Amino acid sequence: MEENKKWFTLVEVMTVVIILSVLSSIAFLSLQGYVRDSRDSVRAMDVKTMATSLDLFDLQTGFFPTPTDAVPISFSGQTAWLQGTFGESVFRNVERLSFIPLDPLTEQPYAYSTTSNRFSYELGWIYEGGQLAVNPLVSQAQASGEREAYAFTEGNYNGAFVGIDDGDQRIILASPTIFSTDLEETDFLKLFQAGKIVMENEKNLPWNYVWYGLELEAGKDEWSLWDPIFFSGDIKELRKKALEVLSDIQTTYAGVDVSHNNYLAEIMGAEVDIENPSYEALRIASKYLFINGQ
């Protein structure tokens, strides 16, 4: 007796293969998302721990420790900030941690910078959760083999400008962070013009993340239209022009999200009337423009 055999058609086989591929893609991307979220959680805890240890060090000494392997970023031969990592020397100085925190992706110390006088600092890290991809399954970054990440910072840096003091002279430079994306270039003006100053929630990441397959972008195109020098001259002259400088800072950073930075929020929130200056505007100008280094 002839057996009754049933065969799958080619269409049915292809349908099953497509369904399995979609399900495996969803599972794989869900796992990727979980791993990224886990790394972001570790970073957030690490940064808070490092920030607390640095703040306590500042309370005891009046300044922050010099970054490990510090590289000076300069303007006209003068140091604007020191850029390095929260590495061995910082770990020994703060004396409050049991180990050096390492980024869970790179397994390297986190980026850490201070202003030249070490009165202000920033810790640099990335957030892989980032912005939502257009395609819920495969983003352009994943298709090209790159991973998306966005820059974030933590610290008491004001998020708007860095000051350089030389005797009775003061230079005030536009700089949203005190991190660059390129440690080989140490000239501030060249970094600024090339869009290589790190910005919050953008893909121009701190220099120590550039070799890890992450999607990178230069800074905003409008940077080329900015004048990076808010002021350069005698401190007595700055006192006369303080509100004008504060107004220029507000104009430059108009539209920038200030929710993550209380210092920048205070600067941007001042009501500046040069003809009829308020006490509050004068107080904010004095607080940020004349204290020796933000």
N, C-alpha and C positions, 0 to 999 in steps of 0.2 A: 504494500500500500504506500502511496506517495505521501511523504510528510508535507504538512501545511506550514511553509516557512514565510515569515514576514520580515521584510527588509526596510530599513530607514531610507527615506529619500534624501538626496543631497541637500535639499532645502531645509529639511528637518535637522540634519546634522549641523549645517551652518548656523541655524537658529540657536541650537544648544551651545555651540562654541561661542557665539556672540554673547549670549546671556552669561555664560561662565566668565568670559573676559571682562564684561562690565562689572559683575559681582566681585571678581578678584581685584579689579582696579579700585573699586569703592573700598574694599577691605584694606588694600595696600595704602591708599591715600588716607584712610581713617587712622591707620596705624602711624603713618608719617605725622599726621596732625597731632596725635597723642604724644609722640616722642618730642615734637617741637614744643608743644605746650608744657611738657615736663621740663625741658631745658629752660624755657622762659621762667618757670616757677623757681627753678634753682638760681637763675641769675638774679631774680628779684630779691630773693633771700640773701644771696651773697652781697649784693650791692648795699642793702640795708645794714648788714653786719659791718661791712667795710666803712660805710659812712658814719656809723655810730662810733667806731674805733677812732676814726679821723677827728670827729668832733670832740671827743674826749681828750685826744692829744692836743688839740687846739686850746681847749679850756685850761690845760695844764701849762702850756708853753707860750701861747699867744700867736702861734703860726702852725702851718701844716708841714709834715715831713716832705723832703725832696723826693720826687718820683725815682724809682729804681731805673738805672740806665737813662737818666734824664738827658733830653736833647733840647737845647734852647731854640725857640722860634723867635726870630728877631725882626726888628724894623729899624732901618737906618743905623745898624750896628748896636742897637740896644735890645735887650731881651724883653719880649712881650709875655711869654709864658714858658714853662718847663714841661716837657711832654715825655712821659715814660710809662711805667706800669706800677701797679700795686704789687711789687715783687719782694724779693728777699730783704732788701734794706728797709723798705717801708714796714714790712712785717715785723722786723726786729725793733723798729722805732716805736710802733704803737703798743707792742707788748700786751695785747689784749685778745689775740686770736691764737687758736691752737694749731692752725695750719694756714697756708696761703690759699685763698680761694682761687679756683681756676675755672675758666669758662667751660661749660660742659661740652661744647662743640669743638673748640680748638685745643682744650686742655692746656691753655696758656694763661698767665696772669691777666687780669683786666687792665684796660687802659686807665691811666691816672695822670692828671695834669694839675699844676698849680700856677698861679700868677707869679711874676718874677719875685715879688716880696713874700710870697707864700701866705698871703692873707686870705686867698680864695682858692677853691679847688673844684675839680670835676672828676667823676668816675665815668668812664665810657663803656657802654655795653650795647647789645643788640636785642631786638625783639623779633623772633621768627614768626610769631603769629601774624604780624603785619596787617596789611590791608587785604580785603577779600579779593580773591582772583575772579576774573570775569567768568571763566568756565569753571563750574563747580567740581569737575573731575580732573582736568589737566590744565594748569595755568601755563602761560607762555614761558615762565621761568622754569617750570618743571620740564616742559617739552624741550627746552634748550639745554637741559642738564644743569641749570643753575637754580639756586634756592633763594627765595626772597627773604630779606631781613631789613629791619629799619633801625636807625640809630637812636639811642636814648642816652641821657646823661643824668647824673645825680650829683648834687653838691651845692655849695653856697655861691657859686659864680652867678653874676647877675643876668646872664643870658643875652646881653646886648653889646657890651663894649669892654675892652681891656685898656687899662691905663698904664703908661710908662712914665716914671718920674726920673728926672735928672737934675738934681739941685732944685732951683726954682722954676724949672721948665717941666711942662707936662704935655704928653701926647695921649689922645683918646682915640682908639681905633675901633671901628665897627667889627664885631666878631660874635656871632651867636653862640659859639662854644669856644673852648680853648683846646680843641682837638683838630688835627688835620688828618687827611686820608693818605698822606704821602710823607713818610718820615725821612726820605732822602732829600726832600726840599725843605730848607729851614728858613727861607725868606718869607715873611708874612705877606708882603705885597704880591709876590708871585703866586702863593697859595690862594690868596683871596681872588685874584684875577682869573685863576684857573678853576674856580669853584671847588677848591679842595679843602675848604673849612667845613667841618662836620655840622650838619643841621639836624635838629630834633625831628624824628619821624620821617626822615628821608633816607635814601639808599646810598648817600655818600658816607660810608661807614668809617669808624676810627681805623687808623692805619694798621692795627694788629689783626684786623679781620679780612684784609684784602686778598689773602692767598688761600681762602677756604671754600672756593666754589660758590660764593655768594654773589648775587646780582648787584652790580655797582652802578651808580650814576653820579655824574658831577652835580655840583650845586645848582641852584636856580639860575636860569638864563639872565634874569634881571640883575644879577650881581654885577654884571659888567657895567650897569648904569649907576651903581652906587659909588659914592665917594667914600672910600674906607676910612678917611681921616675926619673925625668929628671936630677935633681941635688939636692944634699944635702951637704952643707959645708959652708965655709967662703966666704963672698962676694968678698974678694980679689981673691980667687981662681976662683970664678964664672967669674970675669972679664977676667981672662986668658983663660977660657974655654967657653966663651960666644958663639962663633961661632959654637963650637962643640955641645953645647946644642941646639942652633937654628937648626942645621942640624938634630939632633935627633928628634926634634919636627916635622920637615918637613917629615922625614921618617915615623914617626908614623901616621901622618895624610895624607899621600900620597893617592890620589884617593878620598878624602872626598870632597863633594860639598861645595865650599866656597862662592857661590853666595849670600847667605843670610847673611853673616857676613863679613863686610869690614875689621875688625881687623884680622880675620883669613886669609882673602885673602891677606892682606899685609904681614903677617908672611910667608905664603906659597909662595908668589911671590918673596921673596928675593933670589938673586943668591949668594949662600954661597960658597966661595972658601977659605978654611982655610989657605992655603999657601999664597995666594995673596988676602987678604980681600979687598972688595970694601967699599967705604964710605957708600953706601946705606945699605949694609948688617950690618955694624957696627952701623949705626943709628937705624935700626930696632931692633937689639939685645939690644941696650941700652934702647930704648923706652919701650920694653916689658919685659925685664928680670931684669931691675934694678929699675924701678919706683916702689915705695912701694906698690905693690899689683896689678899688671896688669894695 
